[in-house]
Amino acid sequence: MTKRKTGTARRALAAAALFGAAALGLASTAREAAAQEGVYVPLFTYRTGPFAGSGIPIADGMRDYLTMLNERDGGIGGVKIVLDECETGYDTKKGLECYDAVKGKKPVIVNPWSTGITLPLIPKASVDKIPILSMAYGLSASARGDIFPWVFNPPDTYWDGLGIILRYIGQQEGGIEKLKGKKIGYIYFDGGFGKEPIPLFEQMAKDFGFELKLYPVAPGDMQNQSSQWLSVRRDRPEYMVMYGWGAMNPTAIKEAAKINYPMEKFVSIWWPGEDDIRGTDGAKGFKMINWHGIGTDFPALKDIQKHVVDKGLSKANKDKVGELLYNRGVYNSLLIAEGIAQAQKITGKKMVDGADVRRGLENINLDEARLKELGLAGFTGTLKLTCDNHNGHRSAFIQQWDGAKWVKISDPIEPMADKVKPALDAAAQDYAEKNAGWPKRTEPCDKAS
Amino acid sequence: MNLLYALFVDPWVQMGQAPDLLVQTLWEGLVSGVLYALIALGFVLIFKASGVFNFAQGIMVVFAALTLVGFYEMGVPAFLALALAVGVMFLLAVTVERVVLRPLVNQPDIILFMATFGITYVLIGLGELIFGGNPKRMITEQLYLPKGAVEFKILGGFVSLQKIDIAAAIIAAIMIAVLAFFFQKTRIGRALRAVADSHKAALSVGISLNQIWAIVWFTAGIVALVTGIMWGARSEVSFALQVIALKALPVLILGGFTSVPGAIVGGLIIGIGEKLGEFYWGPLVGGGIESWLAYFIALAFLLFRPQGLFGEKIIERI
C-alpha cells in the first residue's frame, strides 16, 4: 500500500470512528431524553402493506387515546407518555427489528399487533423485563400468568372466541347438543393466527359431534378465494366460522355473498371492520364477535375528538373516529394506560419501568366505577386480571351488519371455560416442557392480584 | 387403495355427480386465468422489447388502480380520473425510460432486473405517500361496470356468473385483440418487433430504442390499469394485490417470456388448473394447494418444453 493510500484509509477510519462515536452519543442522549420526558411506550403498527386496512384504524385508536391522556391530563399520574410508532407491515421479521430498535429505549410495554411477531417475543420478555400486551391475539396459552408472567392477552383468547362462537351457534340451534351431526366450516388465514384455534376446534368437533371442514386461505391468495368458497358451496356447511385479517375479510364476505351463502350463518372472530363490509352487496346479516362499544358517544371518545382530533393531532380522518377497529385500538391503549396507572399506584413511583408495569397489568381491575371514572362507562364489560389469570376470559356479544352499521344482537356470551381451560392448561404446560429451560415464575404476586 | 381411489377416481365421480359445480369451477378458473394472462402480458411486452424482466409489473397494477381511485376520491369525475390515471402511467413510462433504462443501457440484464426492484419500492412508497396505505373500493358503478350476477339453472343445479367477471373476460379479449392489431399492423408495432429481434439491427435502420421502450412501458401500464380495475372490483384495491401478480410467474414459465399467445394460453391453463386442483384434489391434503399448484403445473410443462409452450427455441452454435 502506498503512503497516500494509507493516509486516506486512516482518515476514513478516523471519520468512521468519529461518526460512530457521535452516533452512539446521540443515541444515548436520545435514550436519556426519552427517559426524562416520561414513560416510553412504543406502538408496533402497520399503516402500509397488505394488512394496512386493518392496521391503520387500530394504530389511530391506540395513538389517539394515549395522546388524549397527554393533552388532557399531562400523561398518566403527571408523567408524559412518550409515544413512538414502529412500522412492521405485519411482517414478523420487521416486527423483530422494531423490537430490537426500541429495546434499548427502556419501553415499559410492547404491543406486537401480530401473532407472528408475538410468538418469538414471548421468550425474550422475561429476559429483557419488558411485558408483552397481545390484546385478544397471540398465544392463547399465555393467559396462564403462573407460566407466562410477562405476557398478557386480555380480554379473550382466540380459544375463548371460538367457544363464544360455538355457544352462540348452539343457541341458534336450540342447544349446544344440537350441533351433533351438523357440519361447520372454518375459513382461516393460513398463518399463526388462523391456525391457533384449530386444535381446540377439532377437539370440540369430537366432543359435540359435529363435522369440521377446514378452508385455509394462503397469505398470497387473500384476494383470490373463489376456490375456497366453491368448496363451501359443495360441502354446504350449516355454519361458517372465519378467522381472517387484512384483505382476507372483505374478499371472504364478497365471495360468500357470491355463492349466496346465508349471511346470518356466517360468524367471524372480532377482526372485520366497517370498511371490510360497507358497500358489499349481499353482506347484510353477517355476524361477528365484539366486546366493546362503537361510536363516539362516550366521554373518553369525546375527549379524543376535543383534545386530539380537533387540534389536528390525529392521523385519522374525522369520520373514522369511533369506528369498530378504531375503538379496538382505544381499548388496547386503555389497557396500556391502566397498566401504567396501576404500576404507579403499587410502587409509589411516577417513573415506572417494564417490571413495574408488569405488576400493574396483573392488578388491572376495570370495574364499573373505574370505567366510569375513565369516561368509558358502558363502553365495555368489566375486566380483572390477576397473578394467575392474564386474560380475564370475559364474555363477548354478537353483532350483525344491517347493511349500514353494526347492531348488537345478543346478550353477553361466556366463553366455554370447561372446554377451554383444560386445553389451555395442557398447552401452557406443553409449551414450558418443549422449551427447555423455561424459567419457573419467580416474580412475587401482589396482594391485590 | 383408498388413497388411489381418492386420487384417481373420486374427483371424476364428483365431476359427473355435480356437473354444475364443474362448470362453475371452470368459469372461476377461466376468469382468474384471464386476469393472470393480463398481468403476464405486461411482463411479456417489456421483456420482448428490452430483455428486462420487470419485477415492478405487480406494483404497477396496484399503483394504476390506486391512482384511478385516488383521483376520484379527490373529487375528480370518474372518467376524468381514468384519463388522468392513463396520463400518470404515461409519465411513469417516460420517467422509467429516462431515469432508469437509458442510463443503464448495455448493462447486464441482471442490473436492469435489479433496477426494476428499485422501481417496485419507489412505487410502493409513492403510492402510500400520495394515496395512503388503506385499501380502497374500486369505482365500479361510476365507470359503468356491471354489478350483480347472472344465474343459470342448468345441469341439475345452478351456475352463477358475476357480471363483472363477464366484463373482465370481454375487456381482456378486446384488449388482446387491440394489442395484436397494434403490434402486427402498425408502424410502431413493427418497430417494436424489430427491437425485440435485435436491438442493434433495429438501431441500424433508424428505430429509436428510447421511444420504443417508453411506448412499451406505457402499454404495460395500460394493461396494469385494466387488470387493477378488474381485480380491484372483485375484491378491493390494496397493496395485497401485488402478491397476486406473482401468479404471473408460473404463467410465464409455462407460456414463455416472449410470447403474447403464450401469456394468454398459459394464464388460462394456470387459472383453470389451479381451481380444478384446489377444488377436486385439494381436500386430500387439507386444502390450500392453490398457492403452489400453479408452479407445479408450470414445472411439469418445463420437463417437456423447456422454452415454454410458445417460447422461442434458442439454438446457439458453439
Interface residues (C-beta under 8 A of the other chain):
Chain A: R47 T48 G49 P50 F51 A52 G53 G55 I56 D190 L214 Y215 P216 V217 A218 P219 G220 D221 M222 Q223 N224 S226 S227 Q228 L230 S231 R233 R234 G246 A247 P250 T251 K254 K258 I259 N260 D275 G279 D281
Chain B: Q14 A18 L21 Q24 T25 E28 V31 S32 I124 E128 G132 G133 N134 P135 R137 K147 G148 A149 S160 Q162 W231 R234 S235 E236 S238 F239 A240 L241 V243 I244 L246 K247 E274 K275 E278 F279 G282 P283 G286 G287 G288 E290 S291
